[in-house]
Amino acid sequence: MRGLSDKFYECFKEGYLNALIQRVRKDKDLDFQIREDSINIYYKGNSLLKLDADKKVTIAKKFTLGLDIPLYLDCEAATESFIKAIPLIKDNIIRYANESKKTLEAEYEQLLIRANNLEKRNASEYFIIDRQYQTGKENRFDLTGFFWDRDNREKGQTVPLTFLEVKFALNNDIKEVHEQIKRYYDYVKNHTSELAEEYEKVFKTKVELGLLNQDDNRMEALKTLNFSKNLNEYEFIIVLVDYNPNSTLLKEALNELRKLEFASQIRIFNAGFAMWKQNVKPIL
């Protein structure tokens, strides 16, 4: 279950690891995620740091080539040393990430987190709590968040969870996206209460650590939100990033999605920067 032990949390809240939180807060290209008594910091969708409750550092070797990285962040000096190395680790990620299985899809996941959690001027209605939640040997939610309707927004509300599957460009997996969404739904259906409790705890921890950037009034209200345990209120969102509107990849999957018992809870969100005439609209 996602979440930090009290002792580990206090290291980030009041202890020497707070310097790591401050470093993440200053750099919107870094993404801090809470795991099971461990944390990951991502850059361009790649793990720049995994740190467990024993303070052990885990980073892919190719991202630390030529660098002297502490093996443990077990004191203030080691933490400061690691923080100074972050720009160099980022350089290595840029240099070597293309050799990994990561694609722009992972980068866009992180951009979605930034756009909704960290850019206060957007004042969006969706917030992202987590990324890459494992639901089995082969399945994981790309992103998990919640919907907060701006037309009916106040303190102390109960909000529904949202589960996002991100597809970049003409990914052949789009043909089977209905099967993925059905598997996600089945998992959520069988774990609704525990997921709501788990994500509420993770979100409140992130708020307490200052890992969201919103205006003061919104932040005060966010602290008071609770997560619904009503499955019928949840949304399952397919995020199509730079999906070519001339493609037929999605056609059959859409037909299958419409047949699902929870079809009314499925959404499509088109995002990205690639341009086609269909989505360049005249003003007259």
MARVORO-560315 format. One record per residue (C-alpha): residue number from 1; residue in three letters; chain; z, y, x. Coordinates in nm, 2 decimals, padded with zeros to 4 digits. Example, Ala and Ser with C-alpha at 12.3 -4.5 7.8 and 13.67 -1.06 7.14 Angstrom:
2
i  aa  ch  zz  yy  xx
1  ALA  A  00.78  -00.45  01.23 $
2  SER  A  00.71  -00.11  01.37 $
end
This chain:
284
i  aa  ch  zz  yy  xx
1  MET  A  00.00  00.00  00.00 $
2  ARG  A  -00.09  00.35  00.13 $
3  GLY  A  00.20  00.56  00.22 $
4  LEU  A  00.43  00.67  00.51 $
5  SER  A  00.78  00.55  00.57 $
6  ASP  A  01.05  00.82  00.55 $
7  LYS  A  01.10  00.82  00.93 $
8  PHE  A  00.72  00.84  01.01 $
9  TYR  A  00.68  01.11  00.75 $
10  GLU  A  00.96  01.32  00.89 $
11  CYS  A  00.78  01.31  01.23 $
12  PHE  A  00.48  01.49  01.07 $
13  LYS  A  00.68  01.71  00.85 $
14  GLU  A  00.95  01.84  01.08 $
15  GLY  A  00.92  01.66  01.41 $
16  TYR  A  00.69  01.68  01.71 $
17  LEU  A  00.39  01.52  01.53 $
18  ASN  A  00.38  01.83  01.31 $
19  ALA  A  00.17  01.98  01.60 $
20  LEU  A  -00.10  01.72  01.50 $
21  ILE  A  -00.09  01.84  01.14 $
22  GLN  A  -00.13  02.20  01.26 $
23  ARG  A  -00.43  02.10  01.47 $
24  VAL  A  -00.59  01.93  01.17 $
25  ARG  A  -00.52  02.23  00.95 $
26  LYS  A  -00.70  02.46  01.19 $
27  ASP  A  -01.01  02.25  01.20 $
28  LYS  A  -01.18  02.17  00.87 $
29  ASP  A  -01.41  01.92  01.05 $
30  LEU  A  -01.11  01.69  01.09 $
31  ASP  A  -01.00  01.47  00.81 $
32  PHE  A  -00.64  01.33  00.79 $
33  GLN  A  -00.60  01.01  00.59 $
34  ILE  A  -00.28  00.82  00.51 $
35  ARG  A  -00.29  00.44  00.54 $
36  GLU  A  -00.02  00.18  00.52 $
37  ASP  A  00.25  00.34  00.74 $
38  SER  A  -00.03  00.47  00.97 $
39  ILE  A  -00.27  00.75  00.97 $
40  ASN  A  -00.64  00.81  01.07 $
41  ILE  A  -00.80  01.13  01.17 $
42  TYR  A  -01.18  01.13  01.12 $
43  TYR  A  -01.45  01.35  01.27 $
44  LYS  A  -01.80  01.31  01.13 $
45  GLY  A  -01.69  01.01  00.95 $
46  ASN  A  -01.57  00.83  01.27 $
47  SER  A  -01.21  00.76  01.35 $
48  LEU  A  -01.09  01.01  01.62 $
49  LEU  A  -00.74  00.86  01.60 $
50  LYS  A  -00.55  00.58  01.44 $
51  LEU  A  -00.18  00.62  01.48 $
52  ASP  A  00.08  00.37  01.35 $
53  ALA  A  00.45  00.40  01.29 $
54  ASP  A  00.52  00.27  01.64 $
55  LYS  A  00.32  00.58  01.76 $
56  LYS  A  00.05  00.35  01.91 $
57  VAL  A  -00.29  00.52  01.96 $
58  THR  A  -00.60  00.33  01.87 $
59  ILE  A  -00.95  00.48  01.93 $
60  ALA  A  -01.28  00.32  01.99 $
61  LYS  A  -01.33  00.29  02.37 $
62  LYS  A  -01.67  00.46  02.37 $
63  PHE  A  -01.50  00.77  02.22 $
64  THR  A  -01.25  00.79  02.51 $
65  LEU  A  -01.49  00.73  02.80 $
66  GLY  A  -01.39  00.94  03.10 $
67  LEU  A  -01.08  01.07  02.92 $
68  ASP  A  -00.71  01.01  03.00 $
69  ILE  A  -00.57  00.95  02.65 $
70  PRO  A  -00.20  00.87  02.60 $
71  LEU  A  -00.14  00.51  02.47 $
72  TYR  A  00.15  00.63  02.25 $
73  LEU  A  00.23  00.96  02.09 $
74  ASP  A  00.60  00.90  02.13 $
75  CYS  A  00.70  01.25  02.25 $
76  GLU  A  00.60  01.61  02.24 $
77  ALA  A  00.43  01.60  02.58 $
78  ALA  A  00.21  01.31  02.49 $
79  THR  A  00.12  01.47  02.16 $
80  GLU  A  00.02  01.80  02.33 $
81  SER  A  -00.18  01.60  02.58 $
82  PHE  A  -00.37  01.43  02.30 $
83  ILE  A  -00.43  01.75  02.11 $
84  LYS  A  -00.59  01.91  02.42 $
85  ALA  A  -00.82  01.61  02.44 $
86  ILE  A  -00.95  01.64  02.08 $
87  PRO  A  -01.25  01.86  02.17 $
88  LEU  A  -01.35  01.60  02.43 $
89  ILE  A  -01.31  01.31  02.20 $
90  LYS  A  -01.53  01.50  01.94 $
91  ASP  A  -01.79  01.54  02.21 $
92  ASN  A  -01.80  01.17  02.27 $
93  ILE  A  -01.82  01.10  01.90 $
94  ILE  A  -02.13  01.32  01.88 $
95  ARG  A  -02.27  01.15  02.19 $
96  TYR  A  -02.21  00.79  02.09 $
97  ALA  A  -02.17  00.78  01.71 $
98  ASN  A  -02.55  00.70  01.68 $
99  GLU  A  -02.48  00.36  01.84 $
100  SER  A  -02.24  00.26  01.57 $
101  LYS  A  -02.31  00.14  01.22 $
102  LYS  A  -02.20  00.48  01.09 $
103  THR  A  -02.47  00.69  00.92 $
104  LEU  A  -02.49  01.03  00.77 $
105  GLU  A  -02.34  00.87  00.46 $
106  ALA  A  -02.00  00.87  00.63 $
107  GLU  A  -02.04  01.23  00.73 $
108  TYR  A  -02.13  01.33  00.38 $
109  GLU  A  -01.81  01.16  00.26 $
110  GLN  A  -01.62  01.38  00.49 $
111  LEU  A  -01.82  01.69  00.37 $
112  LEU  A  -01.73  01.61  00.01 $
113  ILE  A  -01.36  01.60  00.11 $
114  ARG  A  -01.40  01.94  00.29 $
115  ALA  A  -01.59  02.10  00.00 $
116  ASN  A  -01.34  02.00  -00.26 $
117  ASN  A  -01.01  02.00  -00.08 $
118  LEU  A  -01.04  02.27  00.19 $
119  GLU  A  -01.28  02.54  00.07 $
120  LYS  A  -01.06  02.75  -00.17 $
121  ARG  A  -01.35  02.97  -00.28 $
122  ASN  A  -01.52  02.67  -00.44 $
123  ALA  A  -01.23  02.62  -00.69 $
124  SER  A  -01.37  02.28  -00.77 $
125  GLU  A  -01.24  02.05  -01.05 $
126  TYR  A  -01.24  01.74  -00.83 $
127  PHE  A  -01.00  01.67  -00.54 $
128  ILE  A  -01.03  01.38  -00.30 $
129  ILE  A  -00.72  01.18  -00.22 $
130  ASP  A  -00.85  00.90  00.01 $
131  ARG  A  -01.15  00.74  00.16 $
132  GLN  A  -01.25  00.38  00.24 $
133  TYR  A  -00.98  00.20  00.02 $
134  GLN  A  -01.02  -00.17  00.08 $
135  THR  A  -01.03  -00.37  -00.25 $
136  GLY  A  -01.13  -00.71  -00.10 $
137  LYS  A  -01.32  -00.86  00.19 $
138  GLU  A  -01.65  -00.68  00.11 $
139  ASN  A  -01.55  -00.40  -00.12 $
140  ARG  A  -01.40  -00.06  -00.07 $
141  PHE  A  -01.40  00.27  -00.26 $
142  ASP  A  -01.59  00.52  -00.06 $
143  LEU  A  -01.37  00.80  -00.20 $
144  THR  A  -01.09  00.82  -00.45 $
145  GLY  A  -00.98  01.14  -00.61 $
146  PHE  A  -00.89  01.30  -00.95 $
147  PHE  A  -01.04  01.53  -01.20 $
148  TRP  A  -00.86  01.85  -01.30 $
149  ASP  A  -01.03  02.03  -01.59 $
150  ARG  A  -01.04  02.41  -01.52 $
151  ASP  A  -01.06  02.48  -01.90 $
152  ASN  A  -00.72  02.32  -01.96 $
153  ARG  A  -00.53  02.37  -01.64 $
154  GLU  A  -00.15  02.41  -01.61 $
155  LYS  A  00.15  02.29  -01.42 $
156  GLY  A  00.29  01.94  -01.49 $
157  GLN  A  -00.03  01.79  -01.62 $
158  THR  A  -00.13  01.42  -01.60 $
159  VAL  A  -00.48  01.39  -01.45 $
160  PRO  A  -00.72  01.09  -01.43 $
161  LEU  A  -00.83  00.92  -01.12 $
162  THR  A  -01.19  00.91  -01.01 $
163  PHE  A  -01.36  00.66  -00.79 $
164  LEU  A  -01.67  00.76  -00.59 $
165  GLU  A  -01.95  00.55  -00.44 $
166  VAL  A  -02.16  00.75  -00.20 $
167  LYS  A  -02.53  00.66  -00.13 $
168  PHE  A  -02.73  00.85  00.13 $
169  ALA  A  -03.11  00.89  00.10 $
170  LEU  A  -03.32  00.59  00.00 $
171  ASN  A  -03.06  00.33  00.06 $
172  ASN  A  -03.17  -00.01  -00.07 $
173  ASP  A  -02.81  -00.07  -00.18 $
174  ILE  A  -02.88  00.17  -00.47 $
175  LYS  A  -03.06  -00.12  -00.64 $
176  GLU  A  -02.73  -00.30  -00.67 $
177  VAL  A  -02.50  00.00  -00.74 $
178  HIS  A  -02.43  -00.13  -01.09 $
179  GLU  A  -02.28  -00.45  -00.94 $
180  GLN  A  -02.06  -00.24  -00.70 $
181  ILE  A  -01.94  -00.01  -00.98 $
182  LYS  A  -01.86  -00.32  -01.19 $
183  ARG  A  -01.65  -00.47  -00.91 $
184  TYR  A  -01.47  -00.15  -00.86 $
185  TYR  A  -01.39  -00.12  -01.23 $
186  ASP  A  -01.26  -00.48  -01.24 $
187  TYR  A  -01.03  -00.41  -00.95 $
188  VAL  A  -00.90  -00.09  -01.10 $
189  LYS  A  -00.85  -00.26  -01.43 $
190  ASN  A  -00.63  -00.52  -01.27 $
191  HIS  A  -00.43  -00.27  -01.06 $
192  THR  A  -00.43  00.04  -01.27 $
193  SER  A  -00.05  00.12  -01.26 $
194  GLU  A  -00.01  00.04  -00.89 $
195  LEU  A  -00.31  00.25  -00.79 $
196  ALA  A  -00.19  00.55  -01.00 $
197  GLU  A  00.15  00.53  -00.84 $
198  GLU  A  00.01  00.47  -00.49 $
199  TYR  A  -00.23  00.76  -00.51 $
200  GLU  A  00.02  00.99  -00.66 $
201  LYS  A  00.25  00.93  -00.37 $
202  VAL  A  -00.03  00.98  -00.11 $
203  PHE  A  -00.15  01.30  -00.28 $
204  LYS  A  00.20  01.45  -00.30 $
205  THR  A  00.25  01.36  00.07 $
206  LYS  A  -00.07  01.54  00.16 $
207  VAL  A  00.03  01.85  -00.04 $
208  GLU  A  00.38  01.85  00.13 $
209  LEU  A  00.22  01.84  00.47 $
210  GLY  A  -00.02  02.12  00.39 $
211  LEU  A  -00.34  01.92  00.41 $
212  LEU  A  -00.51  02.10  00.13 $
213  ASN  A  -00.64  02.45  00.14 $
214  GLN  A  -00.63  02.62  -00.20 $
215  ASP  A  -00.51  02.95  -00.33 $
216  ASP  A  -00.13  02.99  -00.38 $
217  ASN  A  -00.13  02.95  -00.76 $
218  ARG  A  -00.34  02.64  -00.75 $
219  MET  A  -00.13  02.49  -00.47 $
220  GLU  A  00.19  02.55  -00.68 $
221  ALA  A  00.03  02.37  -00.98 $
222  LEU  A  -00.11  02.09  -00.77 $
223  LYS  A  00.25  02.00  -00.65 $
224  THR  A  00.34  01.93  -01.01 $
225  LEU  A  00.06  01.70  -01.12 $
226  ASN  A  00.10  01.33  -01.22 $
227  PHE  A  -00.17  01.06  -01.23 $
228  SER  A  -00.27  00.89  -01.55 $
229  LYS  A  -00.23  00.51  -01.58 $
230  ASN  A  -00.48  00.51  -01.87 $
231  LEU  A  -00.79  00.33  -01.74 $
232  ASN  A  -01.00  00.47  -02.02 $
233  GLU  A  -00.96  00.82  -01.88 $
234  TYR  A  -01.08  00.73  -01.53 $
235  GLU  A  -01.43  00.82  -01.40 $
236  PHE  A  -01.66  00.62  -01.18 $
237  ILE  A  -01.90  00.85  -00.99 $
238  ILE  A  -02.21  00.76  -00.80 $
239  VAL  A  -02.28  01.03  -00.55 $
240  LEU  A  -02.65  01.04  -00.46 $
241  VAL  A  -02.70  01.24  -00.14 $
242  ASP  A  -03.05  01.35  -00.07 $
243  TYR  A  -03.19  01.10  -00.31 $
244  ASN  A  -03.56  01.14  -00.36 $
245  PRO  A  -03.63  01.21  -00.73 $
246  ASN  A  -03.97  01.04  -00.69 $
247  SER  A  -03.80  00.71  -00.60 $
248  THR  A  -03.76  00.43  -00.85 $
249  LEU  A  -03.48  00.26  -00.66 $
250  LEU  A  -03.22  00.37  -00.92 $
251  LYS  A  -03.42  00.29  -01.23 $
252  GLU  A  -03.32  -00.07  -01.29 $
253  ALA  A  -02.96  00.00  -01.18 $
254  LEU  A  -02.93  00.28  -01.43 $
255  ASN  A  -03.04  00.04  -01.71 $
256  GLU  A  -02.78  -00.21  -01.60 $
257  LEU  A  -02.51  00.06  -01.57 $
258  ARG  A  -02.58  00.17  -01.93 $
259  LYS  A  -02.50  -00.19  -02.05 $
260  LEU  A  -02.15  -00.19  -01.90 $
261  GLU  A  -01.85  -00.18  -02.13 $
262  PHE  A  -01.73  00.14  -01.95 $
263  ALA  A  -02.07  00.31  -01.93 $
264  SER  A  -01.92  00.63  -02.09 $
265  GLN  A  -01.70  00.66  -01.79 $
266  ILE  A  -01.98  00.65  -01.53 $
267  ARG  A  -02.12  00.97  -01.38 $
268  ILE  A  -02.40  01.06  -01.14 $
269  PHE  A  -02.36  01.35  -00.90 $
270  ASN  A  -02.67  01.46  -00.70 $
271  ALA  A  -02.59  01.64  -00.37 $
272  GLY  A  -02.74  01.72  -00.03 $
273  PHE  A  -02.99  01.95  00.13 $
274  ALA  A  -03.32  01.77  00.11 $
275  MET  A  -03.56  01.96  -00.12 $
276  TRP  A  -03.83  01.85  -00.37 $
277  LYS  A  -04.01  02.05  -00.62 $
278  GLN  A  -03.83  01.88  -00.91 $
279  ASN  A  -03.50  02.05  -00.81 $
280  VAL  A  -03.64  02.38  -00.69 $
281  LYS  A  -03.63  02.57  -01.02 $
282  PRO  A  -03.82  02.90  -01.11 $
283  ILE  A  -03.61  03.17  -01.27 $
284  LEU  A  -03.87  03.26  -01.53 $
end
